[in-house]
Amino acid sequence: MRLFVLLVYIIPFILCQLTPVLVASHKLVRGLKEEINPSNTSPHNVTSVTNMLKKLITECSSDAYLLINQPGLTYADLTTEKKDNWPFLRNYLYMSSTIVGLPRVENPIDLDFLEQYIISNCDAETINVWHDSEDEVVDYYDIRKRVIRIDLSPLSISNHDDRVKEIFEHDQLIRKILRKLPSPHYTIILTSLNPGLFIQCHGF
């Protein structure tokens, strides 16, 4: 049975701001975890994580690469306890051949670098989603690969119910965007350039 993401038992430490990263792909890519520290007890090095993502991308096996920035995201939002907030993403993970969940990366991933890496290595072009609308992704039918940069609106900090609603709406937005794509072969990289603060962050 697949877990929503492998982010489990927690030891409280201090308030901190670390970046979660969730990667899922239809294609089985072997050896990804060899690029990073196999333990989640300490924050992952951003360079190692970037190298892992480059290895995933280098094969150009996906027709679309979704680079999703969710401001305010914490690894607590991606635990099994919160899986019902992400019904589409959860179902996609069940079907994915490659899943990597990193609860804490020491610095945000450079999505601009990843975008350019995909463009140069896979002859791709970019579609930007800046306003939480699937209409920003126009229909296309050619075989050229796409980078879909999705910059979501920030999650609420003060109101839990609003936060849950926002996550659900963003999950549905991802679903609607993917349904517009002409190919079912895609890779999702979900992270945060401005992660939220979380008090339980020093280990598992």
Secondary structure, 3 states (H helix, E strand, C coil): CCCCCCCCCCCCCCCECCEEEEEEECCCCCCHHHHCCCCCCCCECHHHHHHHHHHHHHCCCCCEEEEEECCCCCHHHHCHHHHHHCHHHHHHHHHCCEEEEEEEECCCCCHHHHHHHHHHHHCCEEEEECCCCHHHCCCCCCCCCEEEEEECCCCCCCCHHHHHHHHHHHHHHHHHHHHCCCCCCEEEEEECCCCCCECCCCCC
